[in-house]
Amino acid sequence: NDYSRLKARVLEMNRTAARYFFETLTKSPDGEKGRRYFAERQLSKKTIVKYGLGYAPDDWHRLHYYMNKQGYSDDELVTAYLCARSSKGGVYDIFRDRVMFPIIDLRGNVIAFGGRIIDGTGPKYLNSADTPVFKKSRNLFSMNYAKKSDEKRLILAEGYMDVISINQAGFENVVATLGTALTPEQARLMKQYADEIIIC
């Protein structure tokens, strides 16, 4: 049906955008700022690849035009919360000059993004709004890795960088909420995988 087609399309867009952010971070001169940020936070190349981290360039249309070229319409980009529409009707990139954290579900789909500001003004973290494939109250960051851990306990950390640093230090069983207070759905999800939750 139309809705499941739309969901598949949004997942496809997210995967394409995630690859774009990752390539920008790892290969483009534009990604230097992001590379410096992650180097300062002592993340290894291996960790950057594992989490598919990226960088959104400081530009209002870079992702927008790239995605148009890949065959995605402005309306689709707005639905996926990759672009927003201005009051004049123009479309622009939501994530600009931010290091990007793809949010991956238990099936390995990229369902949303978190973007952290490096400098300048604006909210420190910008997270995807709810879309046809993402409800932030129902998901946990890095649960796709934590669920593979043999431990019957989970470490609940505050944010993306905390989770990634703890994971890099050898703890696979660490998750975070997505910029929200802990919800009943998230608590139930953790309970499916663990008998004990350590709040870190």
N, C-alpha and C positions, 0 to 999 in steps of 0.2 A: 504493500500500500504506500501512499504518498509519504506518510510520516516515517516509515522505516527507510524509505529511499532517502529522505532528507537527513535522517540520522547517519546513514552510511556516508552521505556526501560531506556532512560536517566532520566526521571522523577522518575522512580522506583529506579534507582541507587542513585539519589540525596536524596530520602527519606531514603534509607538505610544508606547512609553516614551521613545524618543529625542525625539519631538515634544513630549511632556509636559515633559521636562527643559529642552528648548530654550525652550518658551513660559514656563516658570517663570523661567528666567534672564533672558529678554528683556522679559517683560511683567508679571511678578507682583511685588508688594512683597516677597514672600519671597525673590526672587532677588537682592536688593540686595547681599548679601554676595558672591555669585558675580560680579556685575557689577563690584564694587570690586576683587575679586581679579584679574580679567582686565584691568581698567584699569591696575592697578599693574604688571602684566606687559606692558603696552603693546600689547595685542592690539587690532586695529581691529575695527569692527563687521563689516566685510567678511570678515575672517578667522573671526570667531565664527560667521557664517552659513556660510561655506565648510566648516568642520569640524563644523557642527551642534552646537557646544558647549552644555552645559546646566548646570543646578544641581538637585541633589536636596535638597529641603527637610529641615530638621532635625526630622523627624517619623517616628514608627515605622510609620505606616499611610497616608500621603498617596498614594503610588503604588499601594499595595495596593488601597485603596478605589476609586481612579480606574480602575484596570484591571478590577476587578470590574464596575464600571459599564459598561465597554466590552465586557463579556461573557466575560472570561477567568476561569477558575476558579482557586482557590488552588493546586491541584495543578499546573496549567499554569504558574503564576507561579513555583513552586518549581523546576519542570523547566527553565525559562528562566533560572534564577539571578537573577531580579529580586526574589524574596522568599525567605525561609528559614522553616523550621518550628522553633518552640521545643520544648523538651523536654515542655512541657505540651500541645503540639499546635497552638498558635496560630501564625498566619502574620504575619510582619512584613517591612518593607522592609529590604533588605540595604544599599542606598546611602542614607546620611543625612548631611545637611550636608556635601556634597562637590560640587566642580565636576566635571562629567561629560564624558567624552571617548568618543563613540561610535566603535567600531572597525568599519570598513567594508571589506568584501571587494572583490575585483576586479570583481565584478558589480554593486557598488553596494548590496549588502544590509548592513544593520546586524546584525553577527553577535555583538557583545558590547559591554561597556562597561569603561572604566577610570574610577575616581573618585578624585580627590585631595582629601585633607583640607585644610581651610582653617585651622582651629585646633582645639584640643582634643586628645584622646588617640586612639590607634588607629594602625594602619599608615598611613604617608603615602599610599601608593597601594593601592587595593583593586581587583582585576581580576576580571572574570567567571571563574568556574571553567569547565572544559570542559562544553559542552552538546551537544545533538544537532547544532547548527550551528557550533560553535566548538571548534577545537583550538589552544590558544595556541602550541604548538610549530610550527604550520604557517603562521602568519599574521604579517604585519608591519604596523605602524601606518603609515597614509598611503601604502601601496603603490598604492592606487587612484589617487592623483595622480602618484606617482613614475613609474608605468609609462607615463604619457602624455608624459613628458619625452623630448626628442630626444637628450639626453646618453646616451652609453654608459657612464656611471658613476653610482654611487649613493653618497650620503652616509649613513652609518649613525650615527645619533645615539643618545643614551642613553634619553631618555624623551619622552613626548607633548609637553610644553611646549617642549623643545628642537626637536623636529621642526616644531612649529607656528611658532615664532619664526624658524627658518631658512627655512621656506617663505614666511612673510610677507616676509622680506628678499629674496625673489626666486628662491629655489632650489626648484624643483618636485621635484627628484630626491632627496628626503630621506626616510628611513624609520627606524623604531626597532623593537626587539623588544618583546614585550608583557610586561614585567616578568620575563622569563626570560633565562637565559644563551642565547647564540646556538645554535640547534639546526642539525643537518645539513639538515633540511627547509627552514629559513629561508635557509640558505646556498645551497641549490639554487634556491630561488625567486629570490633576488637574481641568481644567475648567468644565469637566463633573460632578465633585462632589462639586465644590465650586464656590461662586460668588466673594470671596475675598481671597487673599493669603497674609499671613503675613510672611515676610522673617525674620527668627530668626538667 
